[in-house]
């Protein structure tokens, strides 16, 4: 009974992974948010080679929009632009990248309680990322609308100042031709 409680406590302890750490393990490749097989194996409590083995055995469950294998150029980019120390860190072989749907399918293939719980948590993180991206896109569009309005306002203000400058110039410059006076001039005969 005590060993069961210890096992359950250990499993509960393992599932407590901060969302920030999980989000850091999500990369952007081929216009998709993905997680690498090595990171998923670590989170699911299995070896990466065993995870890949299970995927190969159930390859029909992983179409190309669920999972794809990185090529050499993508691995080089991952190593140079992310916090991945070397190609060897990725397991030596070309790693698999799993999309949100692939992560969910992995829990069906691995079938451990930890894998199921971790998959649920990871899907929640993917959903949060998608919401954040939508919010960011909406915010960017609103900023662009404001910029356009300000651009038009700048042009209008510039035009007002141009008109004011023209008025000031007219007032300061003397008239080149004298104006003819209008009105009735009293003659000498009618002055009494």
Rosetta silent file (secondary structure, phi, psi, omega in degrees, C-alpha in Angstrom):
SEQUENCE: XXXXXXXXXXXXXXXXXXXXXXXXXXXXXXXXXXXXXXXXXXXXXXXXXXXXXXXXXXXXXXXXXXXXXXXXXXXXXXXXXXXXXXXXXXXXXXXXXXXXXXXXXXXXXXXXXXXXXXXXXXXXXXXXXXXXXXXXXXXXXXXXXXXXXXXXXXXXXXXXXXXXXXXXXXXXXXXXXXXXXXXXXXXXXXXX
SCORE:     score description
SCORE:     0.000 S_00000001
   1 L     0.000  -41.718 -179.429    0.000    0.000    0.000 S_00000001
   2 H   -65.284  -40.761 -179.552    2.824    2.379    0.875 S_00000001
   3 H   -65.221  -33.989  175.540    4.629    1.699   -2.418 S_00000001
   4 H   -63.455  -43.767  179.039    1.399    2.511   -4.307 S_00000001
   5 H   -63.631  -40.704  178.271    1.132    5.853   -2.503 S_00000001
   6 H   -64.255  -42.103  179.507    4.777    6.593   -3.272 S_00000001
   7 H   -63.973  -41.732  179.295    4.262    5.745   -6.932 S_00000001
   8 H   -67.206  -40.663  178.805    1.170    7.969   -7.095 S_00000001
   9 H   -64.113  -39.901  178.668    2.981   10.805   -5.298 S_00000001
  10 H   -63.811  -42.895 -179.713    5.913   10.452   -7.695 S_00000001
  11 H   -65.801  -40.904  177.399    3.567   10.534  -10.694 S_00000001
  12 H   -64.117  -38.905  179.195    1.749   13.610   -9.320 S_00000001
  13 H   -65.008  -39.578 -178.391    5.097   15.288   -8.696 S_00000001
  14 H   -66.672  -30.196 -176.491    6.230   14.525  -12.249 S_00000001
  15 H   -77.325  -18.000 -178.934    3.140   16.136  -13.779 S_00000001
  16 L   -80.776   87.339  176.490    3.800   19.468  -12.068 S_00000001
  17 L  -120.568  124.770 -178.524    5.790   21.155  -14.802 S_00000001
  18 L   -58.906  143.477 -179.217    5.384   24.923  -15.111 S_00000001
  19 H   -57.248  -36.529 -179.563    3.607   26.114  -18.249 S_00000001
  20 H   -60.904  -40.088  179.474    6.548   28.381  -19.088 S_00000001
  21 H   -68.199  -39.634  177.917    8.925   25.434  -19.272 S_00000001
  22 H   -65.343  -43.480 -179.103    6.496   23.535  -21.483 S_00000001
  23 H   -63.322  -32.644  178.745    6.009   26.567  -23.741 S_00000001
  24 H   -66.427  -20.686 -179.200    9.803   26.908  -24.113 S_00000001
  25 L   -92.175    6.096  176.487    9.865   23.440  -25.640 S_00000001
  26 E  -100.773  125.530 -177.091    7.477   24.420  -28.410 S_00000001
  27 E  -115.161  162.504  177.253    9.262   25.537  -31.575 S_00000001
  28 E  -107.766  110.829  178.892    8.080   27.070  -34.818 S_00000001
  29 E  -135.827  138.258  178.014    8.992   24.919  -37.853 S_00000001
  30 L    51.060   40.861  179.999    7.373   24.747  -41.296 S_00000001
  31 L    59.797   29.848  178.278    4.768   27.279  -40.147 S_00000001
  32 E  -132.787  147.677  168.140    3.653   24.947  -37.355 S_00000001
  33 E   -83.140  123.691 -175.459    4.063   24.941  -33.589 S_00000001
  34 E  -135.300  162.580  171.603    5.840   21.671  -32.857 S_00000001
  35 E  -124.223  144.254 -179.009    7.568   19.747  -30.109 S_00000001
  36 E   -84.413  151.451 -177.644   10.596   17.541  -30.658 S_00000001
  37 H   -57.226  -37.725 -178.468   10.561   13.842  -29.878 S_00000001
  38 H   -63.156  -44.146  179.631   13.364   14.193  -27.330 S_00000001
  39 H   -66.480  -41.127  178.656   11.456   16.802  -25.310 S_00000001
  40 H   -65.311  -41.159  178.317    8.240   14.788  -25.446 S_00000001
  41 H   -60.519  -42.092  178.119   10.030   11.623  -24.352 S_00000001
  42 H   -61.392  -45.195 -179.359   11.478   13.526  -21.414 S_00000001
  43 H   -68.709  -34.356 -179.520    8.058   14.860  -20.423 S_00000001
  44 H   -84.156   -6.144  177.496    6.378   11.470  -20.853 S_00000001
  45 L    76.346   30.901  176.973    9.042    9.710  -18.807 S_00000001
  46 L  -128.394  166.236  176.183   10.318    7.436  -21.604 S_00000001
  47 L   -78.458  147.035 -178.373   13.526    7.248  -23.606 S_00000001
  48 H   -59.677  -38.073 -179.095   13.525    9.081  -26.931 S_00000001
  49 H   -64.821  -34.888  178.147   14.515    5.914  -28.790 S_00000001
  50 H   -71.067  -38.098  177.822   11.471    4.095  -27.327 S_00000001
  51 H   -62.156  -48.019  178.911    9.176    6.942  -28.300 S_00000001
  52 H   -60.987  -38.071  179.213   10.477    6.859  -31.892 S_00000001
  53 H   -61.951  -44.338  178.700   10.104    3.073  -31.884 S_00000001
  54 H   -65.369  -36.882  178.343    6.430    3.346  -30.868 S_00000001
  55 H   -65.111  -45.484  179.695    5.837    5.965  -33.530 S_00000001
  56 H   -62.755  -35.362  178.780    7.377    3.730  -36.231 S_00000001
  57 H   -69.870  -26.056 -177.862    5.220    0.819  -35.073 S_00000001
  58 L  -119.688   37.611 -172.498    2.106    3.012  -35.324 S_00000001
  59 H   -58.537  -28.663  179.818    3.127    5.149  -38.280 S_00000001
  60 H   -65.386  -18.653  178.503   -0.392    5.023  -39.775 S_00000001
  61 H   -85.798   -3.553 -175.661   -1.586    7.119  -36.811 S_00000001
  62 L  -125.254   77.450  175.397    0.839    9.916  -37.664 S_00000001
  63 L   -66.765  171.496 -173.117    0.078   11.570  -41.016 S_00000001
  64 L   -61.181  -24.502  177.938    2.348   14.382  -42.186 S_00000001
  65 L   -87.066   -0.165  172.620    0.247   17.079  -40.509 S_00000001
  66 L  -100.236  -34.249 -173.777    0.662   15.277  -37.152 S_00000001
  67 E  -158.201  145.432  172.635    4.382   14.587  -37.368 S_00000001
  68 E  -147.617  158.593  179.222    7.355   15.065  -39.658 S_00000001
  69 E   -97.029  134.409  179.985   11.057   14.326  -39.498 S_00000001
  70 L   -68.850  149.551  173.528   13.442   17.273  -39.536 S_00000001
  71 L   -96.858  174.640 -176.530   15.986   17.529  -42.321 S_00000001
  72 H   -58.932  -41.420 -179.226   19.668   18.456  -41.833 S_00000001
  73 H   -63.526  -41.282  179.283   19.102   22.149  -42.590 S_00000001
  74 H   -66.486  -38.340  177.084   16.288   22.374  -40.022 S_00000001
  75 H   -63.511  -43.118  178.129   18.439   20.682  -37.392 S_00000001
  76 H   -60.578  -40.632  177.937   21.229   23.179  -38.081 S_00000001
  77 H   -64.494  -43.216  179.334   18.752   26.039  -37.674 S_00000001
  78 H   -60.108  -41.723 -178.653   17.453   24.539  -34.423 S_00000001
  79 H   -70.074  -40.967 -174.750   20.969   24.261  -33.046 S_00000001
  80 H   -79.717  -30.201 -172.938   22.050   27.749  -34.134 S_00000001
  81 H  -109.637   -5.791  179.852   18.920   29.737  -33.240 S_00000001
  82 L  -121.117 -179.364 -177.073   17.485   27.957  -30.220 S_00000001
  83 L   -85.052   38.775  178.436   18.762   26.845  -26.852 S_00000001
  84 L  -101.269  118.014 -172.555   19.841   23.464  -28.233 S_00000001
  85 L   -65.702  -35.591 -177.082   23.532   22.976  -27.500 S_00000001
  86 L  -162.846  169.926  175.800   24.380   20.552  -30.319 S_00000001
  87 L   -62.758  -34.337 -178.955   23.079   18.039  -32.828 S_00000001
  88 H   -62.922  -31.582  177.547   24.040   15.301  -30.364 S_00000001
  89 H   -59.454  -30.647 -179.120   21.583   16.790  -27.847 S_00000001
  90 H   -80.920    3.558  175.552   18.820   15.881  -30.296 S_00000001
  91 L   101.489    5.268  177.817   19.758   12.214  -30.051 S_00000001
  92 L    85.135  -37.525  179.467   22.151   11.929  -32.957 S_00000001
  93 L   -92.736  169.741  174.717   19.415   11.039  -35.464 S_00000001
  94 L   -71.291  119.841 -174.160   17.149   13.438  -37.280 S_00000001
  95 L   -74.885  160.399  172.856   14.426   14.105  -34.713 S_00000001
  96 E   -91.799  145.974  174.953   10.706   13.939  -35.246 S_00000001
  97 E  -116.115  130.957 -176.784    8.617   17.061  -34.737 S_00000001
  98 E  -111.688  129.711  175.122    5.049   16.640  -33.499 S_00000001
  99 L   -78.541 -179.290  179.392    2.270   19.134  -34.096 S_00000001
 100 H   -54.706  -43.543 -179.589   -0.535   19.680  -31.607 S_00000001
 101 H   -68.921  -35.589  177.816   -2.462   16.752  -33.108 S_00000001
 102 H   -66.169  -37.774  177.560    0.626   14.561  -33.060 S_00000001
 103 H   -62.171  -42.656  178.559    1.154   15.271  -29.365 S_00000001
 104 H   -64.695  -41.535  179.758   -2.397   14.152  -28.692 S_00000001
 105 H   -66.091  -33.217  178.835   -1.941   11.001  -30.766 S_00000001
 106 H   -58.516  -37.691  179.954    1.245   10.158  -28.862 S_00000001
 107 H   -64.243  -29.518  176.723   -0.756    9.774  -25.662 S_00000001
 108 H   -74.281  -30.940 -178.879   -2.850    7.121  -27.446 S_00000001
 109 H   -79.716  -42.902 -176.750    0.256    5.283  -28.602 S_00000001
 110 H   -78.800  -35.000  171.084    2.185    5.411  -25.327 S_00000001
 111 L    62.454   18.354  174.370   -0.877    4.726  -23.141 S_00000001
 112 L   -93.128  155.262  178.580    0.665    5.604  -19.782 S_00000001
 113 H   -60.188  -39.736  179.929   -1.202    7.764  -17.292 S_00000001
 114 H   -63.654  -42.325  179.512    1.672   10.230  -17.287 S_00000001
 115 H   -63.486  -40.726  179.837    1.604   10.468  -21.092 S_00000001
 116 H   -65.550  -48.252 -179.365   -2.141   11.107  -21.089 S_00000001
 117 H   -63.892  -42.087 -179.153   -1.949   13.775  -18.381 S_00000001
 118 H   -67.543  -38.086  178.185    1.052   15.451  -19.961 S_00000001
 119 H   -61.686  -42.281  178.117   -0.630   15.414  -23.391 S_00000001
 120 H   -60.859  -45.195  179.659   -3.666   17.174  -21.956 S_00000001
 121 H   -63.415  -41.837  179.986   -1.433   19.795  -20.364 S_00000001
 122 H   -65.845  -39.644  178.063    0.521   20.238  -23.612 S_00000001
 123 H   -62.331  -40.073  177.259   -2.672   20.625  -25.660 S_00000001
 124 H   -61.182  -38.759  178.187   -3.767   23.359  -23.239 S_00000001
 125 H   -66.278  -43.376  177.528   -0.432   25.120  -23.830 S_00000001
 126 H   -58.782  -42.840  179.959   -0.867   24.829  -27.620 S_00000001
 127 H   -64.175  -42.127  177.157   -4.363   26.341  -27.304 S_00000001
 128 H   -61.447  -41.302  177.840   -2.997   29.205  -25.195 S_00000001
 129 H   -62.221  -42.349  179.143   -0.311   29.855  -27.810 S_00000001
 130 H   -62.929  -43.335  177.922   -2.929   29.928  -30.554 S_00000001
 131 H   -62.580  -42.480  178.860   -5.053   32.386  -28.558 S_00000001
 132 H   -61.830  -41.137  178.860   -1.992   34.541  -27.912 S_00000001
 133 H   -63.607  -42.504  177.580   -1.167   34.530  -31.605 S_00000001
 134 H   -63.319  -43.186  178.580   -4.725   35.575  -32.485 S_00000001
 135 H   -63.352  -42.437  178.758   -4.635   38.342  -29.889 S_00000001
 136 H   -61.795  -42.869  179.519   -1.258   39.496  -31.192 S_00000001
 137 H   -63.828  -45.003  178.531   -2.575   39.533  -34.770 S_00000001
 138 H   -61.816  -42.009  179.272   -5.663   41.526  -33.768 S_00000001
 139 H   -64.047  -41.571  178.121   -3.493   43.962  -31.830 S_00000001
 140 H   -62.277  -42.088  178.389   -1.145   44.381  -34.795 S_00000001
 141 H   -63.773  -41.075  178.725   -4.083   45.127  -37.095 S_00000001
 142 H   -65.058  -40.085  177.675   -5.455   47.711  -34.657 S_00000001
 143 H   -62.728  -40.515  178.385   -2.043   49.387  -34.417 S_00000001
 144 H   -63.526  -40.981  177.171   -1.899   49.571  -38.219 S_00000001
 145 H   -61.504  -42.626  179.678   -5.359   51.203  -38.312 S_00000001
 146 H   -64.364  -42.015  178.357   -4.233   53.773  -35.746 S_00000001
 147 H   -59.370  -42.378  179.472   -1.053   54.466  -37.727 S_00000001
 148 H   -63.247  -42.829  178.545   -3.103   55.126  -40.860 S_00000001
 149 H   -62.413  -44.453  179.834   -5.373   57.525  -38.977 S_00000001
 150 H   -64.682  -37.580  177.520   -2.375   59.322  -37.508 S_00000001
 151 H   -59.341  -45.918  178.150   -0.757   59.494  -40.930 S_00000001
 152 H   -64.465  -40.023  178.449   -3.859   61.220  -42.303 S_00000001
 153 H   -63.796  -40.735  177.945   -3.951   63.544  -39.290 S_00000001
 154 H   -59.596  -42.845  179.685   -0.299   64.430  -39.843 S_00000001
 155 H   -64.628  -41.608  179.430   -1.054   65.314  -43.456 S_00000001
 156 H   -65.011  -43.125  178.817   -4.038   67.455  -42.407 S_00000001
 157 H   -64.362  -40.539  177.840   -2.010   69.280  -39.739 S_00000001
 158 H   -60.902  -40.835  178.719    0.780   69.836  -42.243 S_00000001
 159 H   -65.067  -41.785  177.552   -1.736   71.345  -44.675 S_00000001
 160 H   -60.821  -45.470  179.495   -3.116   73.679  -41.973 S_00000001
 161 H   -65.104  -35.198  177.298    0.394   74.903  -41.152 S_00000001
 162 H   -63.205  -45.591  177.921    1.087   75.419  -44.855 S_00000001
 163 H   -62.359  -41.298  178.693   -2.038   77.600  -45.169 S_00000001
 164 H   -62.718  -41.945  177.995   -1.042   79.529  -42.029 S_00000001
 165 H   -60.834  -41.778  179.159    2.436   80.140  -43.466 S_00000001
 166 H   -63.816  -40.604  178.745    0.891   81.465  -46.700 S_00000001
 167 H   -64.766  -42.032  179.121   -1.378   83.836  -44.755 S_00000001
 168 H   -64.188  -41.597  178.801    1.532   85.152  -42.691 S_00000001
 169 H   -62.617  -40.664  179.667    3.597   85.718  -45.843 S_00000001
 170 H   -65.385  -38.678 -178.304    0.764   87.685  -47.480 S_00000001
 171 H   -69.462  -38.273 -177.386    0.345   89.868  -44.413 S_00000001
 172 H   -76.416  -31.133 -177.245    4.059   90.620  -44.136 S_00000001
 173 L   -85.828  130.830  179.690    4.662   91.446  -47.790 S_00000001
 174 L   -70.524  150.851  179.350    3.494   94.925  -48.888 S_00000001
 175 L   -69.525  133.573 -176.649    1.105   95.073  -51.777 S_00000001
 176 L   -76.352  -28.795  178.273    2.941   95.849  -54.997 S_00000001
 177 L  -113.290  140.104  179.497    0.072   97.786  -56.528 S_00000001
 178 L   -76.735  144.478 -179.494   -1.789  100.556  -54.756 S_00000001
 179 L   -83.404  140.109  177.230   -5.407  100.025  -54.328 S_00000001
 180 L   -79.481  130.496 -179.301   -7.800  102.445  -55.911 S_00000001
 181 L   -73.825  142.507 -179.919   -9.996  104.078  -53.354 S_00000001
 182 L  -109.183  143.074  175.754  -13.655  103.534  -53.726 S_00000001
 183 L   137.308 -179.466 -178.561  -16.277  106.034  -52.762 S_00000001
 184 L   -94.274  130.741  178.709  -17.646  109.470  -53.492 S_00000001
 185 L  -104.413  127.591  178.571  -15.227  112.349  -53.537 S_00000001
 186 L   -78.382  130.810  179.851  -16.621  115.689  -52.626 S_00000001
 187 L   -82.209  171.757 -178.736  -15.650  118.330  -55.037 S_00000001
 188 L   -68.775  -30.049 -176.490  -14.507  121.858  -54.169 S_00000001
 189 L   -69.993  -30.674 -175.482  -17.731  123.395  -55.251 S_00000001
 190 L   -92.370   10.591 -177.980  -19.841  121.498  -52.804 S_00000001
 191 L   -88.938  102.390  174.495  -17.715  122.219  -49.795 S_00000001
 192 L  -135.854    0.000    0.000  -19.609  124.640  -47.595 S_00000001
